[in-house]
Amino acid sequence: MSDVNTTAPVPSEETRPGEPKPEKRPVGAIVRFVAVRVAGLVVTLLIASLVVFGALYAAPGSPLTYLTRGRTTSPEAIASIKAEYHLDDSVQQQYLRWLGGVLHGDFGTSIIYNQPVSSLVGSRTSVTTLLVVMAAAIVLVLGLLIGTLAGLKPGRVSRSAMAGATGVMAVPTFVGAVVLIVVFAVQLEWFPVFGAGSGGFDQIHHLVLPSLALALASVAFVARLAQTAVRAELSADHVQTAISRGLPRRTVVRRHVMRNAAMPVLTVAGLTIAGLIAGSVVVEQVFQLGGLGQFLVGSVQQKDFPVVQAICLVYVTAFIVLNTLIDIAYTLLDPRVSIGKKDS
């Protein structure tokens, strides 16, 4: 009688015991899903433009008061100002005229600088963009690294790292910025105190401290999310089954734990990065970077409403577009998420 091998076969790296295989998505469902998200993006941007434009009329006083700065003005000058800014038109007409200009890249003329708002905003966009990109890189690299190591190797070191991350989350952005300036710019003299540099490596050197200040709280938040997601996957049934059937731990971690934990963490990290856009206003003001955030604060103080409207619309548009892209990417990349008619 021949021997019969009763040893259970070792699962391959591609199998995920205990997990149902995702169904292939029809192309039509994907197209419909993306079309619905894009339509929602357009509607949201339209509502945001209404809010940004209407904020001018929600502020105390009338636009004419801000345009004349409260000074006594002759009737001829008042009539000229009303004609230039179309203040005699209805609010609906003013909004449609402003929206039409925005769609063509025309945000009006600055009251303070008497220059096109589009050129004033455009010249300051690169600084803010580079600041947010550098901060986002710090958030993703440090946050995911700290959280993953803490989740995979629990112990005194990981507990200390996560306790430090929790403490950093409680520090306001402007306080962290001041501490970084005092330590690394004033005492150690490793980085400049203020300014955005003259371009190239010099600009990156100037933006190291601002990007760190902007990213600190988000790094801690993403690290905690990554730790929680990794530990949840380690205790999942399909992971424990793979380990019990003889798959090496390294393979299980790479193929099952990290792959499944990455999607929700990256999604929340993406939303956190979108939130860096709003936080850049505070950081730019502290470090005097001359970007959109600092320009926004100065324009609010000077009551330069065309500039304020333009920058607010840019910020809101960037935030909404990023959120929509993250939502679409997550749904399309994660095969466990259904996009059929039942979910809609």
Secondary structure as GFF3:
##gff-version 3
##sequence-region A 1 344
A	DSSP	alpha_helix	27	58	.	.	.	ID=ss1
A	DSSP	alpha_helix	63	68	.	.	.	ID=ss2
A	DSSP	alpha_helix	75	85	.	.	.	ID=ss3
A	DSSP	alpha_helix	91	103	.	.	.	ID=ss4
A	DSSP	alpha_helix	117	152	.	.	.	ID=ss5
A	DSSP	alpha_helix	156	169	.	.	.	ID=ss6
A	DSSP	alpha_helix	173	180	.	.	.	ID=ss7
A	DSSP	pi_helix	181	187	.	.	.	ID=ss8
A	DSSP	alpha_helix	201	206	.	.	.	ID=ss9
A	DSSP	alpha_helix	208	234	.	.	.	ID=ss10
A	DSSP	alpha_helix	237	244	.	.	.	ID=ss11
A	DSSP	alpha_helix	249	252	.	.	.	ID=ss12
A	DSSP	pi_helix	253	257	.	.	.	ID=ss13
A	DSSP	alpha_helix	258	287	.	.	.	ID=ss14
A	DSSP	alpha_helix	292	301	.	.	.	ID=ss15
A	DSSP	alpha_helix	305	333	.	.	.	ID=ss16
###
